[in-house]
């Protein structure tokens, strides 16, 4: 009987601890490791509701951002360096840029970072879009007295330890394979967005990623069907052939942003169904590029609103054909 009373007595304590953890402001919904020791380059600013690019980085405007491991950040804006402190609380990133102190992380991955914010003196939501850069591409200099970061990974620490009696047994040494392993070129392809939001079965998410090992992942979420995840493996030979075709079509020589240049295009942004910006990111070896199209494809009137290269249509169609072909098989 006493054990039952003690057990019941722990229930409110458990519920209290659960409530406190749920209310804990330091519960991270975004992994801090995705931010630490990353360097980014600003590309453009977007007004989210109207899907309008309000500012774009050009040769005369350079802004780089570096989140350091000690919760300090460094900024480089048009030749001037500044520093400050950053902190991540849930999805809110606390760091100061101009008059803005807090940002919401709308998206972060190996290729892109999107910081979202609102202004008290204006309507709507704004986004800063960044692309990931390497140490060589960023202007930040590591102090001489600071040791480089070393990442150590041990799959099975106990596997390297030998028992004392194992030293008495002589084992034949296997001949080492001196043939050097072939170094495969790193390939990563991501495609997200595109099309128009609305209709009977609105689409909330359409994301495709083809990883370096040929693993294809597609996440498709609609109102009626919910989230559908497709996973397949593409042969390495086919992946390399497709990546080479992307190179041959001049992907890395294209512009980073294709947006409206006509009044008709600007008016189309405010109409229903709402256009969803398309983003395609390709990494091939040391080369990386992210291209954004504010209105991709044609609507019910079969009108192409944004002038972007026809080769981009072929690249995007090639990615989508891989998914549909695998689904059919």
MOSULTA-V311115 format. One record per run of one state. SS is the DSSP state (h for helix, s for strand, l for the rest). FROM is the first residue (numbers start at 1). TO is the last residue. If there is no record, write none. Layout:
# MOSULTA-V311115
ss:SS from:FROM to:TO
ss:SS from:FROM to:TO
This chain:
# MOSULTA-V311115
ss:l from:1 to:1
ss:h from:2 to:23
ss:l from:24 to:31
ss:h from:32 to:34
ss:l from:35 to:37
ss:s from:38 to:47
ss:l from:48 to:51
ss:s from:52 to:56
ss:l from:57 to:62
ss:s from:63 to:67
ss:l from:68 to:71
ss:s from:72 to:77
ss:l from:78 to:79
ss:s from:80 to:85
ss:l from:86 to:86
ss:s from:87 to:89
ss:l from:90 to:91
ss:s from:92 to:97
ss:l from:98 to:99
ss:s from:100 to:108
ss:l from:109 to:111
ss:s from:112 to:118
ss:l from:119 to:124
ss:s from:125 to:132
ss:l from:133 to:156
ss:h from:157 to:160
ss:l from:161 to:163
ss:h from:164 to:168
ss:l from:169 to:186
ss:s from:187 to:193
ss:l from:194 to:195
ss:s from:196 to:197
ss:l from:198 to:202
ss:s from:203 to:210
ss:l from:211 to:214
ss:s from:215 to:222
ss:l from:223 to:225
ss:s from:226 to:233
ss:l from:234 to:235
ss:h from:236 to:248
ss:l from:249 to:250
ss:h from:251 to:253
ss:l from:254 to:256
ss:s from:257 to:258
ss:l from:259 to:262
ss:h from:263 to:269
ss:l from:270 to:273
ss:s from:274 to:275
ss:l from:276 to:277
ss:s from:278 to:284
ss:l from:285 to:286
ss:s from:287 to:293
ss:l from:294 to:297
ss:s from:298 to:298
ss:l from:299 to:303
ss:s from:304 to:304
ss:l from:305 to:309
ss:h from:310 to:328
ss:l from:329 to:329
